[in-house]
Amino acid sequence: MLTARDWGWAIGSDTVDVGVAGILRGIGYRVSGTGSRVVQTRHPVPGTRYPCRARTVYIASDFEQPFEPMRPYDERLDHLLAQAARVFAEKGYHSTTMRDLAAASGMSLAGMYYYTRGKEDLLALIQERCFTRVLAGAEQAVAAATDPAERLQAFIRHHVTFFAGHMAEMKVLSHEPAHGVTAIKRRYVDLLEKLLKDAAPDEAAVDRSAAAYVLFGMMNWIYNWYDPAGEIDPRRLADLIAGIFLGGFVEAPEEKVTHGHAH
């Protein structure tokens, strides 16, 4: 048995204060209520004083996560953003707390703050990454096509297949205000409007602009009803949307109704 004086020798006191008592109890010692006695499982050598030594103590915590190998920084950030998008989509951005995000991502609050300053920052990162990736992929898909109609179809196919794999992100982008992505969002819209100009040069600019947003509406609201694991796979859905749009706008019938008058 070690008396409080044995421990007090290292801290300059004959009693163990409340803070030290808590630490000792946490690592398996029993401390009397007055702090005057400390019971140790291993008996010390009589007459030997034991100075305090630093030691690594494992204390179980409610915030522990199962051990897994440390993943690269970008991979961990991608995981956090994907889980945050899912929770934002399910609960709504304003109803979501950082603790909700910690539980969903399997990360501690401290771990999350290593990657982000808070919930608003996470939302901005989700939007920025999505628009950056969908724009880069669209530019690559369009560059590989040959004629204007094929380039437009490639744009539609890429957009639909990308967001079919990121349905939660699509819902978040559709529902939450943009944070710092106005410029890249504008580039994406401009790309589509250019494709429409090439595919339908006789249409007025204002009609092409309206048609661009009509097309985005067709593609962006699929999260309300579409199941990527259902009977229609993403590529088939993209081809259906492209067929409807190209047949209705690019290859419109000769008789069109404009401003309420038939021509």
N, C-alpha and C positions, 0 to 999 in steps of 0.2 A: 504494500500500500504506500502511496506517495501522499505526504501531507501537503497542505497548501504552501508550507514554507519551501518544500522541495521545488514546487513550480514557481513560487514567489521569488526564489533565488535568481531566476532568469529574468524576472520582470520587476525586481526591486520592491517586492511587497510580501507580506506574510499571508495574504489572502488572495484568492483568485477572483478577479472582478467579473462582472456580468458578461462582458464581451468575450473574455477568455473562456469563461465557463461554457458559453454557448458553443465555441469552437471545439472545446474538449468533448462536450457531449456529442457533437456532430461526428467526431471520429472514434466514438466507442467508449469513452471514459464516463464514469459516473461521478458527478460532482454534488456535494452536499448542498442543501439549501442556503447555508450561510457562506458557502465558498471556502470553508476551512478544511475540507477533506476532498481528495480526488482519489478514486479507486481505479487501478490499472489492472488489466488482465494478466500481464506478465510481471512477476515480482522483481524489483530492482535488487542489485547487490547491496547489502546493508552498508550504510555509511557512504555510499556513492551518490554524488550529486549529478543530476541529469539536466544539462543546459537545453534550452529550446533549440531544436533543429528543424530546418525547413524540410517538409516532406510533402509528397503529392498525395492528396486525399481524393478518393472518388466518392462523390455524393450524388445519389440518384436525384433526378429532377423531373418534374411534370413536363418540362419543355424539351426533354430528350427526344431525339429522333433515332430510329434504327441506324446502325452504322452502315455506311456505304462508301466506296472509294470516292475520293474527291474528284469531281468532274471539272473540266476546263471552265474558266470564267464565263465565256460566252454561252456555253452549254447550260450552266447554272442560271444565267440571266434569262436565257430563252425559256427555261423551265418555269421560272418565276413569272415571266410575262404571260406565258400560256395559261398558267393557273389563275393569275389575276384576271385575265380576260374572261375565263370561264365563270369566275365568281361574280365579276361585274355584270356579265350577261344574265346570270341567274337571279342575283339579288338586286341589281341596279347599283350604279356607282355610288350614289349618295347613301345607300343603306349598308354598304360594305365597310367593315372596319379593318384596320391593319391586323387585328387578331384573327379575323376571318381569313385573311390572305396568308397568314402564317400557318394556320391549320391546313389550308388547302395545298400549300406548296411544300409542307413538311420542313419549313425553315423556322428558325427562331426569329423573334422580332429583331434582335441584334444582327442576325445574319442578313435579314432583309434590308436593314438600314445600311449595310455595307454596299448594296447595289443601288439603292434609291433613297431619296430624301423623304418620301411619303407617298400617299395614295395618289395625289395629283401628278406627281412625277412618274409613277407607274403608268397612269393613263396616257400621259404624253409619250412615254417610251413605246407603249403598245401601238399608238397611232403612227408614230414616226417609223417604227420598224415595218409595220404593215404596208404603209404607202411606199416606203423605200423599196421593199422587196417586190411588191406588185408592179411598180413602175419599171424596175430593172427587168423583171421577167417579161413584161409586155413589150418593152423595146426589143428584147432579144427575139421574142416570138414573131413580132411584126417584121423584123429584119430578115427572117428566114423565109418569108412568104414572097410571092412574085407579083401578082396583079392586085389592084385595089380591093376588090371584093374578098380575095383570099387573105389579105392583110387584116381587113376588118374582122373576118371570121376568126383569124388567129388571135386577135385582141380579145374577142368575146370568149373564145375557148379558154384562154389563159386566165382571164378574170374569174370565170365561173369555177374552173377547176382549182384555182388558188384558194378561193374563199369557201369552196366546198370542203376543203381541208382545214379551214380556219373559220368555222361558223360562229364561234363565240366572238372572235375579233370583228367579224362582219357586223354582228349586232351592236357591239360597242361603238364601232365607227359610225353606224347609222343613227345611234341614239344620243351619244354624248358629244358636247361641243368640242371642236378641234382645238388642240393646244400646240401651237408652234409648227403646224404642218400646212399652213395655207399655201406656201410657195410650191411645195412638192405636189400637193393636191391639185393646184392649178396646172402644173406640168402634165399631170395625168389626164385631166380633162382636155387640155390643149392637144394632147396626142390623139385622143379619140376624135376630136373635132377635125383635125387634119386628115385622119383616115376617112371621115365622112365626106370631107371636101373632095378627096381623091376619088371616092367611090360614087359620089353624087354631085358632080361639079355644077349642075344646073340649078340645084336647090339654093335658096337664099341663105345667107349667113345666119340670120335669125332662126330660120327653120332648122338648120344643121345644129345650132346650139341647143334648141329645144329637143331635137331628136337625140342628142347626146345624153341629156338628162332623162329622157324617156327610157333609153336603153339602160342607163345606170339603175333606174327604178326597177326595170324588169330583172336585172341581175342581182341587185343588192338586197331585195326583199325575199329572196328564196329561203332565208333562215326561218321565216315564219311557217313554212310548210314542207320544205325539202328535207329528205333523209338520204344522205350520201350512201347509206348501206341498203337502201331500198332497191326497187326493181330498175330504176333509171340511174345509171352511173353518171358521175359528173360530166364526162365527155359527151355522153348522149344528150344530157340536159343542155349543155353548151351548144350543141349542134341544133337542138330544137329552138333555142332562143335566137341563134344566128339565122336560122331559116325563116322564122317569123319576122324578125327585124329586117333582114335583107329583102325578103319578098314584099314587105309592107312599105318600106321607105325607099330603098335603093331602086327596086324594080317595081315602082308603083304603077297601077293601071293608068291608061291614058286619061280616063275620066276621073278627076280628082275634085274634092270639095274644098274650096279655099275661101275662108271668111264667109261661109254659109252659102256660097254660090257654086253651082256645078259648071265645070268647063269641059 
